[in-house]
Every structure is written in C-alpha cells, then in structure tokens.
Amino acid sequence: MMDALDCVDLVRHGMVRFRVPGGPVVYVDPFQLEKAPHDADLIVVTHSHSDHFSPDDLRRAAGPDTCFAVTAPVADWLTGEMGVNPAYISLMTPAAPDLVFECGVVLTPLAAENSNHPLGFGFGALLEMGGFSYYVAGDTDVLADVACDVLFVPCDGLYNMLHYMDQVPDQLAAMDHKPGVVVPYHYAGYMEGTDSNGPHLAEKLKEMGFSVRLLCRP
C-alpha cells in the first residue's frame, strides 16, 4: 500500500516538493534548490516574503508549461520579469475558490495569518493529488480544521508559532479533523538556532498519539 509521504521527496525550510508516481511534480514555495530540473507541473507560492518567493528558485523549477498558483505581487513578477503567460497564472487569496489543474491537482486555499502575516497577505494550501490530501500551512499561527492525510506545520518559533510547543499541540487537540501524519517544517538550516524545534515538537505530538515524520532538511 502506498504511503502518503512516498511522493514527498524534499522538504527544506518552507518548501515542499511532491513527485507523484505517474503524475504531477508540484512545488510549494521552492527555496534553495541545488539543481535546475525545470520539471514543475505546478508551482504554489504562498506569499511574497523572500524565503517563500525566491525568483532564482522559481526559474530553476519552472518549465515551459508550468502552472502557477500565487499571490498578486508574485503574479506581477512572473509576468513582468519571467515572461510567464498570464493564462498559466492563478491568483490566490484565502477566499478564492478551489482550483482544478490540468495536471490533476486540486488546490483549496486556506487562511494563513499572524502578526507578521496579516490575513490576505498569503494563504495555506490544501492539495489533493495521487489519492491523498496535503495541507501545507504556510506562514501562520492558526491552523485550519480540515481533513488531510498530511499536515505540514511551521514551528520556527520566530515568525510563526512563537510558542509552537503549546500552540501546535493545543490546536491539533481541538480539531474535529485530525491529520493522518504531522510533518514539522519551516525550521532548521536557514533559521539559525531552530534545528531542534522539529524533533522537540515531534516528541510531544507523539506522546499525544499523533503520527509524526521528520523530513525537513537543513
């Protein structure tokens, strides 16, 4: 039986890359890519902060037929600086409707907000592909209560979830829809002094009965 995380081949900082067997290649917030595969069927950019909107990495990931789901500032850059046809760009807000892409991905935008990211500045993404659902929360202190097989939750404790050891467990415990697996992300490497955040959060969540996987690379 296929594991929901079999198609997740890279998690770095706030980036998640999915390679669905026989299906699409999807990047959420491509960042610090070591190569330029130009293989993306879909690129999602949750907001315009430089650790999520990285022009160099967009150029590395995008191919001639890549679709984009992005906020307005990123859309302006894509058309003005990268020459992307506007027909390939979908403007996203937390209130935007679900989108179904030709590559087979269904995207539901969700609210993402905190003092550093006001409501409407960015969005979280619920992605359905390959028979599984993935909630990439983005930069936020508030998690949506939605059914998902995998939840990628920020735990940097600097700009998001300042009290992540309490905030994340408390919100998960209160949810009607518990995620199948929790993956801590948005810590380590790029954010100095945060390397232990994911392991510490994982330990607490496991004590609460949640399934947790550590996939974030420094």
DOVOKOL-859082 format. One record per residue (C-alpha): residue number from 1; residue in three letters; chain; x, y, z. Coordinates in Angstrom, 2 decimals. Example, Ala and Ser with C-alpha at 12.3 -4.5 7.8 and 13.67 -1.06 7.14 Angstrom:
BEGIN
   n res chain       X       Y       Z
   1 Ala     A   12.30   -4.50    7.80
   2 Ser     A   13.67   -1.06    7.14
***
This chain:
BEGIN
   n res chain       X       Y       Z
   1 Met     A    0.00    0.00    0.00
   2 Met     A    1.34    3.43   -0.93
   3 Asp     A    2.31    5.78    1.89
   4 Ala     A    1.05    9.37    1.59
   5 Leu     A    4.62   10.58    2.05
   6 Asp     A    6.15    8.42   -0.68
   7 Cys     A    5.76   11.28   -3.16
   8 Val     A    7.33   13.91   -0.88
   9 Asp     A   10.96   13.99   -1.94
  10 Leu     A   12.18   17.29   -0.49
  11 Val     A   11.22   19.44    2.48
  12 Arg     A   13.50   22.40    3.10
  13 His     A   12.55   25.36    5.25
  14 Gly     A    9.07   26.30    3.91
  15 Met     A    9.40   24.31    0.67
  16 Val     A    7.73   21.01   -0.06
  17 Arg     A    8.26   19.18   -3.34
  18 Phe     A    5.93   16.41   -4.46
  19 Arg     A    6.69   13.91   -7.23
  20 Val     A    3.58   11.80   -7.68
  21 Pro     A    4.38    8.47   -9.39
  22 Gly     A    2.92    8.66  -12.87
  23 Gly     A    1.54   12.09  -12.00
  24 Pro     A    2.48   15.71  -11.44
  25 Val     A    5.53   17.37   -9.96
  26 Val     A    4.42   20.10   -7.56
  27 Tyr     A    6.50   22.66   -5.68
  28 Val     A    5.20   24.73   -2.79
  29 Asp     A    7.45   27.74   -2.13
  30 Pro     A   10.57   26.45   -3.95
  31 Phe     A   13.66   27.51   -1.99
  32 Gln     A   17.39   26.79   -2.09
  33 Leu     A   17.21   24.21   -4.86
  34 Glu     A   20.60   22.69   -5.61
  35 Lys     A   19.79   21.94   -9.25
  36 Ala     A   17.58   23.35  -12.00
  37 Pro     A   15.30   20.48  -13.05
  38 His     A   12.71   22.69  -14.82
  39 Asp     A   10.21   19.93  -14.11
  40 Ala     A    7.33   21.60  -12.28
  41 Asp     A    3.78   20.98  -13.45
  42 Leu     A    2.54   23.31  -10.72
  43 Ile     A    4.27   25.86   -8.50
  44 Val     A    2.47   27.31   -5.49
  45 Val     A    3.88   30.42   -3.81
  46 Thr     A    2.02   31.08   -0.57
  47 His     A    3.22   34.68   -0.09
  48 Ser     A    5.83   37.19   -1.19
  49 His     A    8.39   37.05    1.64
  50 Ser     A   11.83   36.23    0.25
  51 Asp     A   12.12   32.81    1.92
  52 His     A    8.97   31.69    0.09
  53 Phe     A    9.10   33.79   -3.07
  54 Ser     A   12.59   33.11   -4.43
  55 Pro     A   12.99   34.27   -8.04
  56 Asp     A   16.13   32.20   -8.60
  57 Asp     A   14.36   29.05   -7.44
  58 Leu     A   11.26   29.76   -9.49
  59 Arg     A   13.49   29.90  -12.55
  60 Arg     A   15.13   26.60  -11.56
  61 Ala     A   11.85   24.76  -11.02
  62 Ala     A    9.68   26.13  -13.82
  63 Gly     A    9.37   24.64  -17.28
  64 Pro     A    7.64   25.96  -20.40
  65 Asp     A    4.20   24.64  -19.39
  66 Thr     A    4.30   25.17  -15.61
  67 Cys     A    1.14   26.48  -13.96
  68 Phe     A    1.38   28.88  -11.02
  69 Ala     A   -0.91   29.50   -8.03
  70 Val     A    0.36   32.67   -6.37
  71 Thr     A   -0.48   35.97   -4.71
  72 Ala     A   -0.73   39.20   -6.72
  73 Pro     A    2.84   40.51   -6.12
  74 Val     A    4.29   37.20   -7.29
  75 Ala     A    2.00   37.17  -10.33
  76 Asp     A    3.23   40.63  -11.31
  77 Trp     A    6.84   39.43  -11.12
  78 Leu     A    6.11   36.28  -13.11
  79 Thr     A    4.61   38.24  -16.00
  80 Gly     A    6.96   41.21  -15.86
  81 Glu     A   10.32   39.57  -15.12
  82 Met     A    9.93   35.94  -16.17
  83 Gly     A    7.58   36.47  -19.10
  84 Val     A    5.02   33.90  -17.97
  85 Asn     A    1.79   33.90  -19.93
  86 Pro     A   -0.98   35.18  -17.60
  87 Ala     A   -3.11   32.24  -18.73
  88 Tyr     A   -0.79   30.00  -16.70
  89 Ile     A   -1.18   32.06  -13.51
  90 Ser     A   -3.98   31.72  -10.94
  91 Leu     A   -4.30   34.49   -8.36
  92 Met     A   -4.84   33.12   -4.88
  93 Thr     A   -6.34   34.51   -1.69
  94 Pro     A   -7.75   32.60    1.29
  95 Ala     A  -11.23   33.29   -0.11
  96 Ala     A  -10.51   32.09   -3.66
  97 Pro     A  -12.47   29.07   -4.93
  98 Asp     A  -10.99   25.61   -5.30
  99 Leu     A   -8.90   25.15   -8.44
 100 Val     A   -8.54   22.02  -10.54
 101 Phe     A   -5.37   21.98  -12.65
 102 Glu     A   -4.84   20.05  -15.86
 103 Cys     A   -2.08   18.06  -14.16
 104 Gly     A   -4.71   16.57  -11.84
 105 Val     A   -4.07   18.62   -8.69
 106 Val     A   -6.96   20.14   -6.76
 107 Leu     A   -5.96   23.18   -4.67
 108 Thr     A   -8.06   24.67   -1.87
 109 Pro     A   -6.66   27.94   -0.45
 110 Leu     A   -6.88   28.33    3.32
 111 Ala     A   -6.34   31.22    5.70
 112 Ala     A   -2.82   31.82    6.98
 113 Glu     A   -2.20   34.67    9.39
 114 Asn     A   -0.31   36.06   12.35
 115 Ser     A    1.27   39.36   13.40
 116 Asn     A    3.91   39.02   10.68
 117 His     A    1.46   37.86    8.01
 118 Pro     A   -1.89   39.70    8.08
 119 Leu     A   -4.93   37.90    6.76
 120 Gly     A   -4.96   38.11    2.95
 121 Phe     A   -1.19   38.59    2.61
 122 Gly     A   -0.75   34.89    1.92
 123 Phe     A   -2.55   31.59    2.11
 124 Gly     A   -2.22   27.98    3.16
 125 Ala     A   -2.72   25.27    0.57
 126 Leu     A   -4.71   22.05    0.74
 127 Leu     A   -3.54   19.94   -2.18
 128 Glu     A   -5.26   16.78   -3.41
 129 Met     A   -3.21   14.54   -5.72
 130 Gly     A   -2.29   10.92   -6.13
 131 Gly     A   -5.18    9.84   -3.93
 132 Phe     A   -4.02   11.80   -0.87
 133 Ser     A   -4.57   15.27    0.62
 134 Tyr     A   -1.76   17.52    1.87
 135 Tyr     A   -2.21   20.66    3.95
 136 Val     A    0.83   22.92    3.64
 137 Ala     A    0.04   25.55    6.25
 138 Gly     A    2.45   28.27    5.13
 139 Asp     A    3.41   31.09    7.49
 140 Thr     A    0.68   31.16   10.12
 141 Asp     A   -0.22   30.85   13.78
 142 Val     A   -3.69   29.50   13.02
 143 Leu     A   -4.31   26.07   11.52
 144 Ala     A   -7.45   25.29    9.55
 145 Asp     A   -9.56   22.40   10.81
 146 Val     A   -9.67   20.45    7.56
 147 Ala     A   -9.37   16.76    6.80
 148 Cys     A   -5.95   15.86    5.40
 149 Asp     A   -3.66   12.88    5.18
 150 Val     A   -0.57   15.01    5.86
 151 Leu     A   -0.18   18.35    7.65
 152 Phe     A    2.99   20.41    7.20
 153 Val     A    3.08   22.74   10.19
 154 Pro     A    5.54   25.62   10.79
 155 Cys     A    7.46   25.53   14.06
 156 Asp     A   10.24   28.12   13.76
 157 Gly     A    9.13   29.94   16.90
 158 Leu     A   10.46   33.21   15.47
 159 Tyr     A    7.92   34.47   12.94
 160 Asn     A    5.33   31.70   13.21
 161 Met     A    4.02   29.75   16.17
 162 Leu     A    6.12   31.69   18.69
 163 His     A    5.04   29.19   21.36
 164 Tyr     A    4.96   26.22   19.00
 165 Met     A    5.31   23.62   21.76
 166 Asp     A    1.92   24.76   23.09
 167 Gln     A    0.21   26.30   20.07
 168 Val     A    0.54   23.38   17.69
 169 Pro     A   -0.46   20.62   20.17
 170 Asp     A   -3.37   22.68   21.52
 171 Gln     A   -4.76   23.39   18.06
 172 Leu     A   -4.39   19.81   16.91
 173 Ala     A   -6.09   18.51   20.05
 174 Ala     A   -9.06   20.81   19.44
 175 Met     A   -9.57   19.81   15.80
 176 Asp     A  -12.53   17.77   14.65
 177 His     A  -10.40   16.55   11.72
 178 Lys     A   -7.13   15.06   12.91
 179 Pro     A   -4.35   14.83   10.29
 180 Gly     A   -3.12   11.38    9.39
 181 Val     A    0.52   12.44    9.73
 182 Val     A    2.08   15.67   11.01
 183 Val     A    5.32   16.92    9.44
 184 Pro     A    7.03   19.83   11.25
 185 Tyr     A    8.64   22.25    8.81
 186 His     A    9.81   25.87    8.48
 187 Tyr     A   12.71   25.39   10.88
 188 Ala     A   16.41   24.38   10.75
 189 Gly     A   19.15   25.41    8.34
 190 Tyr     A   18.03   28.81    7.09
 191 Met     A   16.76   29.80   10.56
 192 Glu     A   19.69   29.71   12.95
 193 Gly     A   19.06   28.17   16.34
 194 Thr     A   15.93   26.26   15.32
 195 Asp     A   17.39   22.86   14.38
 196 Ser     A   15.89   21.14   17.42
 197 Asn     A   12.39   22.62   17.07
 198 Gly     A   11.02   19.86   14.84
 199 Pro     A   12.33   16.98   16.94
 200 His     A   11.05   18.58   20.16
 201 Leu     A    7.60   19.16   18.68
 202 Ala     A    7.53   15.65   17.23
 203 Glu     A    8.26   14.14   20.63
 204 Lys     A    5.38   15.99   22.26
 205 Leu     A    2.92   15.19   19.47
 206 Lys     A    3.85   11.51   19.56
 207 Glu     A    3.15   11.47   23.30
 208 Met     A   -0.33   12.78   22.43
 209 Gly     A   -0.90    9.91   20.00
 210 Phe     A   -0.22   11.70   16.70
 211 Ser     A    1.78   10.13   13.91
 212 Val     A    4.76   12.39   13.12
 213 Arg     A    7.51   12.28   10.50
 214 Leu     A   10.64   14.45   10.43
 215 Leu     A   11.52   15.25    6.83
 216 Cys     A   12.90   18.80    6.90
 217 Arg     A   16.46   19.06    5.57
 218 Pro     A   18.80   21.81    6.75
***
